[in-house]
Amino acid sequence: MRIIDKTSLQDEAGNISMIARIQGTLKYGFNWYPELEAQKIVMGQLDRLLEKGFVLIRNFTLPDSQIVIPMILLGPGSISVILATPVKGHFEAVGSEWNKLINNGSPAPERRNLIDLIAKLTRAFQRYLEKHNIRTDVRIEPVLIASDPGAQIDSLRPVARVLRSDAIKQFATSLIQEAPVLRPESVYALADKILDPKPPVDESANASALDGTPGSRAQAIFNASKEVNDVPQQLRESSPARPLRNNAPKKSRGLNRIQIILLVGMFIIECCVIAVGAYIILTFS
């Protein structure tokens, strides 16, 4: 399986330093780094099971947006948008609801609805493909995978496919057995189109140029505004994202007071852990 990694804040070897981890946590939230680790577990298993003809794109930021698609798995007969989660405990996925079962077995809605999140990420990815006229010829399926064996999930007609860690092998087998629609070369070409799409052709503008009729500027502005508003607000807040690049020069901003306090606190904690470890080694050696 070919892996194309677009994860931000990691070095060339794919590692994330302590400083980068703090920066990512401050920028993307506390779920960012644990979900990166969950991705590694899921990718490792899929990489051993899937061979030629499969491409996995990791943490791809949709151009002109702040939406990051965690994992896109392309195959000869399937496309899966995957969210890997490190959650532990007993959960249930009912329709678009994501609940945690407490001690008496009653469901309590989770603040972060993972099943709804992956469904919205999949729809955003589909709109991206449509916008750039990228044809797939296969169904795009949202998939939620729990990387930790301590997660038990009950499903009742969920809006996304839900898998426990012990079902990853079965999932990969089902992808291999899918009726092939694309050849391996076509899968690789599709991955290239997704990463670097050609600018969409404005047919109405071309028609106006041919017949000499001026295009509707107001309609273009309306369409652009509608496209931005179509992205759900919850999706923008829930998914980790990289800020848009701006070619205009900006003044560099230093760390604010809260960031400095958090950085110093984590440094002190790490020093304490090292000191305790050294003391234990010296005491018992």
C-alpha positions as CSV (number, residue, x, y, z in Angstrom):
1,M,0.0,0.0,0.0
2,R,1.3,3.5,-0.9
3,I,1.0,6.0,2.0
4,I,1.0,9.7,1.3
5,D,1.5,11.6,4.6
6,K,0.4,15.2,4.7
7,T,0.5,15.6,8.5
8,S,1.6,19.0,9.7
9,L,4.3,19.7,12.4
10,Q,6.2,16.5,11.9
11,D,9.8,16.1,10.8
12,E,11.1,14.3,7.7
13,A,11.2,11.0,9.6
14,G,7.5,11.4,10.5
15,N,8.2,12.2,14.2
16,I,6.6,15.0,16.2
17,S,8.9,16.6,18.8
18,M,7.7,17.7,22.2
19,I,7.7,21.4,21.1
20,A,5.7,20.5,18.0
21,R,3.3,18.4,20.1
22,I,2.6,21.4,22.4
23,Q,2.1,23.7,19.4
24,G,-0.3,21.2,17.7
25,T,-2.2,20.8,21.0
26,L,-2.6,24.5,21.4
27,K,-3.6,25.0,17.8
28,Y,-5.8,22.0,17.1
29,G,-7.0,20.8,20.5
30,F,-6.3,17.9,22.9
31,N,-7.7,15.3,20.6
32,W,-5.1,16.1,17.9
33,Y,-2.0,14.1,19.1
34,P,-3.9,11.0,20.5
35,E,-5.7,10.7,17.1
36,L,-2.4,10.9,15.3
37,E,-1.2,7.9,17.4
38,A,-4.4,6.1,16.6
39,Q,-3.9,6.7,12.9
40,K,-0.4,5.0,13.1
41,I,-1.9,1.9,14.6
42,V,-4.7,1.6,12.0
43,M,-2.3,2.5,9.1
44,G,0.2,-0.1,10.3
45,Q,-2.4,-2.9,10.2
46,L,-3.8,-1.8,6.8
47,D,-0.3,-1.6,5.4
48,R,0.3,-5.2,6.2
49,L,-3.0,-6.4,4.8
50,L,-3.4,-4.2,1.6
51,E,-0.8,-4.4,-1.2
52,K,-0.7,-3.1,-4.8
53,G,-3.5,-0.9,-5.9
54,F,-4.3,0.8,-2.6
55,V,-3.3,4.4,-1.7
56,L,-3.8,6.0,1.8
57,I,-3.7,9.8,2.0
58,R,-3.2,10.9,5.6
59,N,-4.3,14.3,7.0
60,F,-5.0,16.0,3.7
61,T,-6.2,19.6,4.1
62,L,-8.8,20.5,1.4
63,P,-7.5,23.4,-0.6
64,D,-9.2,26.8,0.0
65,S,-10.6,25.5,3.3
66,Q,-9.6,24.6,6.9
67,I,-11.0,21.1,6.7
68,V,-8.6,18.2,7.3
69,I,-9.6,14.7,6.1
70,P,-7.9,12.3,8.5
71,M,-7.4,9.3,6.2
72,I,-8.5,8.7,2.6
73,L,-8.1,5.0,1.5
74,L,-8.4,4.6,-2.3
75,G,-8.7,1.1,-3.8
76,P,-9.6,-0.6,-7.1
77,G,-13.2,-0.9,-6.0
78,S,-13.7,1.3,-3.0
79,I,-13.0,4.7,-1.4
80,S,-13.1,5.0,2.4
81,V,-12.9,8.2,4.5
82,I,-11.5,7.0,7.8
83,L,-11.4,8.5,11.3
84,A,-9.3,6.6,13.8
85,T,-10.1,7.2,17.4
86,P,-8.2,6.1,20.6
87,V,-11.4,6.0,22.8
88,K,-11.8,3.4,25.5
89,G,-15.0,2.2,27.1
90,H,-18.5,1.1,26.0
91,F,-20.1,3.2,23.3
92,E,-23.1,2.9,20.9
93,A,-23.6,4.3,17.4
94,V,-27.3,4.8,16.6
95,G,-28.0,6.6,13.4
96,S,-26.0,9.8,13.7
97,E,-25.8,9.6,17.5
98,W,-22.7,8.7,19.4
99,N,-23.3,7.8,23.0
100,K,-21.3,6.4,25.9
101,L,-22.9,3.7,28.1
102,I,-22.4,4.5,31.7
103,N,-22.4,2.1,34.7
104,N,-26.2,1.3,34.7
105,G,-26.1,0.8,30.9
106,S,-28.0,4.0,30.0
107,P,-26.6,6.0,27.0
108,A,-25.2,9.5,27.5
109,P,-24.4,11.6,24.4
110,E,-20.7,12.3,24.0
111,R,-19.8,16.0,23.7
112,R,-17.7,15.1,20.6
113,N,-19.9,13.2,18.2
114,L,-17.5,11.1,16.3
115,I,-20.0,9.3,14.1
116,D,-21.5,12.6,13.0
117,L,-18.1,14.1,12.5
118,I,-16.8,11.4,10.1
119,A,-20.1,11.7,8.1
120,K,-19.6,15.4,7.7
121,L,-16.0,15.0,6.7
122,T,-17.1,12.5,4.0
123,R,-19.6,14.9,2.6
124,A,-17.0,17.7,2.6
125,F,-14.7,15.4,0.7
126,Q,-17.4,14.5,-1.8
127,R,-18.2,18.2,-2.4
128,Y,-14.5,18.8,-3.0
129,L,-14.4,16.1,-5.7
130,E,-17.5,17.5,-7.4
131,K,-16.1,21.0,-7.3
132,H,-13.0,19.9,-9.2
133,N,-14.8,17.5,-11.5
134,I,-13.0,14.4,-10.1
135,R,-14.9,11.3,-11.0
136,T,-14.5,8.3,-8.8
137,D,-17.0,5.7,-10.2
138,V,-17.2,4.1,-6.8
139,R,-19.1,4.8,-3.6
140,I,-17.4,6.8,-0.9
141,E,-17.9,5.3,2.6
142,P,-17.4,7.0,5.9
143,V,-15.6,4.7,8.4
144,L,-14.9,5.1,12.2
145,I,-12.2,2.8,13.6
146,A,-11.4,2.4,17.3
147,S,-7.7,1.7,17.5
148,D,-7.8,0.5,21.2
149,P,-8.9,-3.0,22.0
150,G,-10.6,-1.5,25.1
151,A,-13.3,0.1,23.0
152,Q,-16.5,-1.8,22.8
153,I,-19.1,-0.4,20.3
154,D,-22.7,-1.4,19.7
155,S,-24.1,-0.3,16.3
156,L,-27.7,0.2,15.2
157,R,-28.0,1.4,11.6
158,P,-25.2,4.1,12.0
159,V,-24.6,6.7,9.3
160,A,-21.0,5.5,9.0
161,R,-19.3,2.1,9.2
162,V,-18.1,1.5,12.7
163,L,-15.2,-0.9,13.4
164,R,-13.5,-2.2,16.6
165,S,-9.7,-2.8,16.5
166,D,-10.2,-6.6,16.0
167,A,-12.3,-6.0,12.9
168,I,-9.6,-4.2,10.9
169,K,-8.4,-7.4,9.2
170,Q,-12.0,-8.2,8.2
171,F,-12.4,-4.7,6.8
172,A,-9.3,-5.0,4.7
173,T,-10.4,-8.4,3.4
174,S,-13.7,-6.9,2.3
175,L,-11.9,-4.1,0.4
176,I,-9.7,-6.7,-1.4
177,Q,-12.8,-8.7,-2.4
178,E,-14.6,-5.6,-3.8
179,A,-15.2,-5.9,-7.6
180,P,-12.4,-3.9,-9.2
181,V,-13.5,-0.7,-11.0
182,L,-10.1,0.9,-11.4
183,R,-6.7,-0.5,-12.3
184,P,-3.8,0.1,-9.9
185,E,-2.4,2.8,-12.3
186,S,-5.8,4.6,-12.2
187,V,-5.9,4.5,-8.4
188,Y,-2.5,6.2,-8.3
189,A,-3.6,8.8,-10.9
190,L,-6.8,9.4,-8.8
191,A,-4.6,10.1,-5.8
192,D,-2.6,12.6,-7.8
193,K,-5.7,14.4,-8.9
194,I,-7.0,14.6,-5.4
195,L,-3.8,16.1,-4.1
196,D,-3.3,18.5,-7.0
197,P,-6.6,19.1,-8.8
198,K,-6.8,21.1,-12.0
199,P,-8.7,24.4,-11.6
200,P,-12.4,23.9,-12.4
201,V,-13.6,25.3,-15.8
202,D,-16.2,28.0,-15.5
203,E,-18.5,27.0,-18.4
204,S,-20.8,30.0,-18.0
205,A,-17.9,32.3,-18.3
206,N,-16.7,30.5,-21.4
207,A,-20.2,30.7,-23.0
208,S,-20.3,34.4,-22.2
209,A,-17.0,35.0,-23.9
210,L,-18.1,33.1,-27.0
211,D,-21.4,34.9,-27.5
212,G,-20.2,38.3,-26.2
213,T,-22.7,38.4,-23.3
214,P,-21.3,39.7,-20.1
215,G,-21.4,37.2,-17.2
216,S,-23.4,37.9,-14.0
217,R,-20.9,39.2,-11.4
218,A,-23.7,39.2,-8.7
219,Q,-24.4,35.5,-9.4
220,A,-20.7,34.6,-9.1
221,I,-20.5,36.4,-5.7
222,F,-23.7,34.6,-4.6
223,N,-22.3,31.2,-5.6
224,A,-19.0,31.8,-3.8
225,S,-20.8,32.9,-0.6
226,K,-23.0,29.8,-0.7
227,E,-20.1,27.5,-1.1
228,V,-18.4,28.9,2.0
229,N,-21.6,28.7,4.0
230,D,-22.2,25.1,3.0
231,V,-19.3,24.0,5.3
232,P,-20.9,23.1,8.7
233,Q,-19.6,25.3,11.6
234,Q,-19.3,22.2,13.8
235,L,-17.1,20.6,11.2
236,R,-14.8,23.6,11.2
237,E,-14.5,23.5,15.0
238,S,-14.2,19.7,15.4
239,S,-11.7,18.7,12.8
240,P,-8.0,19.5,13.2
241,A,-6.9,22.1,10.6
242,R,-4.0,24.0,9.3
243,P,-4.4,27.7,8.9
244,L,-4.7,29.0,5.3
245,R,-1.5,30.3,3.8
246,N,-1.4,33.9,3.0
247,N,1.3,35.2,0.6
248,A,1.1,38.7,2.1
249,P,3.9,39.4,4.7
250,K,2.8,39.0,8.3
251,K,4.3,40.2,11.5
252,S,5.5,37.2,13.5
253,R,3.6,36.6,16.7
254,G,5.3,35.2,19.8
255,L,3.8,32.9,22.3
256,N,1.2,34.4,24.6
257,R,1.2,34.1,28.3
258,I,-1.0,30.9,28.5
259,Q,1.2,29.2,25.9
260,I,4.4,30.1,27.8
261,I,2.9,28.8,31.1
262,L,1.8,25.5,29.5
263,L,5.2,25.1,27.8
264,V,7.1,25.7,31.0
265,G,4.7,23.4,32.9
266,M,5.2,20.5,30.6
267,F,9.0,21.1,30.7
268,I,9.0,20.9,34.5
269,I,6.8,17.8,34.5
270,E,9.2,16.1,32.0
271,C,12.2,17.1,34.2
272,C,10.5,15.6,37.3
273,V,9.8,12.3,35.4
274,I,13.5,12.1,34.4
275,A,14.7,12.9,37.9
276,V,12.4,10.2,39.5
277,G,13.5,7.7,36.9
278,A,17.2,8.4,37.6
279,Y,16.6,8.2,41.4
280,I,15.0,4.8,41.1
281,I,17.8,3.5,38.9
282,L,20.5,4.7,41.3
283,T,18.7,3.4,44.3
284,F,18.1,-0.1,43.1
285,S,21.3,-0.5,41.1
